[in-house]
Amino acid sequence: MVPDSHFAFVVEEDAYPYHLAPTFDYDADAQLMKVTLRGAEQEFHLGNDVRKMQTVSIHSVREEGRSYLASNAFGATVEVSSSSVRQYGLSFEAGSWVFRSSTYEFDPHFEGIIRMSPDDARRLKSNLEFLIVCGLTDPWYVSSLHANAATFDFPDQLMIRQQFLQAVVEQLWVVDRQTGDVIAKFK
């Protein structure tokens, strides 16, 4: 590996702990498959600087949590569930071409359209995934930690540890995970 090497990362179907998973929606009347890759915009502290970057999760590991009873000063109790997630992904400069078409800053996403017959859509839809073709760039690696405290209204305690490689995305591919065939390339 050298600094200008090319890499390819598969965006795993369950890489996102929330609603951000890639989607593949087919319109049979138009015979078009709409593919959507969602990201997030985050701030990272790099030395004395704070940089806003866009991120895509490619792998996530949910670590088993525990449940316990918590109480407040008035003696009310609630069962709290505690869990943590390790999220691995790619980060890139805000304004990258990948999410340039996003309407809202708080919802960065890529949308692509693929012409596809109904038979192909039926066969492929459950096997499609994104592959991100990229190079790595300085600062090479960024990380963050998010945690929320449980409350009586929301008795779930969650800690998310995120680790990202800093990338320059060159292409997004949509591939058939079963065969490895490339269905579409976007740049």
Disulfide bonds with the S-S distance in Angstrom:
none
